[in-house]
């Protein structure tokens, strides 16, 4: 709970819904990115977050630790997010495994 998550990926707010879309590049290799990305209409996969995921993503600012984010999440959503620490922990671990976030040292 003392870890401080930091965003590692580009993201955008969907204009119609106000929810966050994470932008994962379709190609990781520099050669493919250089030559194939210009041929595509969109070089990104978009991962759409729900209302709770969007709230958590916006709370990740490089200054707040996971415990602070959990408190804000519980205050904003109340019983909808119980058990808040377990749910948030799983979500943060999922973001880390997908390399969408890293932890500040």
C-alpha positions as CSV (number, residue, x, y, z in Angstrom):
1,X,0.0,0.0,0.0
2,X,3.0,2.3,0.2
3,X,3.9,1.9,-3.4
4,X,3.5,5.0,-5.6
5,X,2.3,4.1,-9.1
6,X,3.4,6.1,-12.1
7,X,1.8,6.0,-15.6
8,X,3.9,4.4,-18.3
9,X,1.6,4.7,-21.3
10,X,-0.3,7.2,-23.4
11,X,-4.0,7.7,-22.7
12,X,-6.9,9.7,-23.7
13,X,-10.4,10.6,-22.5
14,X,-13.2,9.4,-24.7
15,X,-15.1,12.6,-25.8
16,X,-18.6,11.0,-25.6
17,X,-18.3,9.0,-22.4
18,X,-15.6,10.8,-20.4
19,X,-14.0,7.4,-19.7
20,X,-10.3,6.7,-20.1
21,X,-8.9,4.8,-23.1
22,X,-5.3,3.5,-22.6
23,X,-3.3,3.6,-25.9
24,X,-1.1,0.5,-26.3
25,X,1.1,0.6,-29.5
26,X,0.4,-2.2,-32.0
27,X,4.1,-2.7,-32.6
28,X,6.9,-2.7,-30.1
29,X,9.9,-3.4,-32.3
30,X,11.4,-0.2,-33.6
31,X,11.7,-1.5,-37.2
32,X,8.0,-2.5,-37.4
33,X,6.9,0.7,-35.7
34,X,8.9,2.8,-38.1
35,X,7.7,1.1,-41.3
36,X,4.3,-0.3,-40.6
37,X,2.8,2.2,-38.2
38,X,2.5,4.9,-40.9
39,X,0.5,2.5,-43.1
40,X,-2.1,2.0,-40.4
41,X,-4.9,4.4,-39.8
42,X,-4.4,4.0,-36.0
43,X,-1.1,2.6,-34.6
44,X,-2.7,1.9,-31.2
45,X,-4.9,-0.6,-29.5
46,X,-7.3,1.1,-27.2
47,X,-8.1,-0.4,-23.8
48,X,-11.3,1.1,-22.5
49,X,-11.6,1.5,-18.7
50,X,-14.9,1.5,-16.9
51,X,-16.0,4.2,-14.4
52,X,-14.0,2.8,-11.5
53,X,-10.9,2.1,-13.6
54,X,-11.1,5.7,-15.0
55,X,-11.3,7.1,-11.5
56,X,-8.2,5.1,-10.4
57,X,-6.3,6.0,-13.5
58,X,-6.9,9.7,-13.0
59,X,-5.8,9.3,-9.3
60,X,-2.4,7.9,-10.4
61,X,-0.3,11.0,-10.5
62,X,3.1,9.9,-9.3
63,X,2.6,11.4,-5.8
64,X,-0.2,9.4,-4.3
65,X,0.4,5.9,-2.9
66,X,-2.0,3.0,-3.3
67,X,-3.4,3.6,0.2
68,X,-4.3,7.2,-0.7
69,X,-5.9,6.1,-3.9
70,X,-7.9,3.4,-2.0
71,X,-9.2,6.1,0.4
72,X,-10.3,8.3,-2.5
73,X,-11.9,5.4,-4.3
74,X,-13.9,4.4,-1.2
75,X,-15.0,8.0,-0.6
76,X,-16.1,8.4,-4.2
77,X,-17.9,5.0,-4.7
78,X,-18.7,3.8,-1.2
79,X,-20.0,0.2,-1.0
80,X,-19.8,-0.3,-4.8
81,X,-16.0,-1.0,-4.5
82,X,-16.0,-3.2,-1.3
83,X,-13.6,-4.8,-0.5
84,X,-11.7,-1.8,-1.8
85,X,-8.1,-2.8,-1.0
86,X,-8.5,-6.2,-2.6
87,X,-10.1,-4.8,-5.8
88,X,-7.7,-2.0,-6.1
89,X,-4.7,-4.3,-5.4
90,X,-5.7,-6.6,-8.2
91,X,-6.3,-3.7,-10.6
92,X,-2.9,-2.1,-9.8
93,X,-1.2,-5.5,-10.2
94,X,-2.9,-6.0,-13.6
95,X,-1.8,-2.5,-14.7
96,X,1.8,-3.3,-13.7
97,X,1.8,-6.7,-15.4
98,X,0.6,-5.0,-18.6
99,X,3.3,-2.4,-18.2
100,X,0.8,0.4,-18.1
101,X,2.3,1.7,-14.8
102,X,5.5,1.4,-12.9
103,X,6.3,2.0,-9.3
104,X,8.2,5.1,-8.2
105,X,11.4,4.3,-6.3
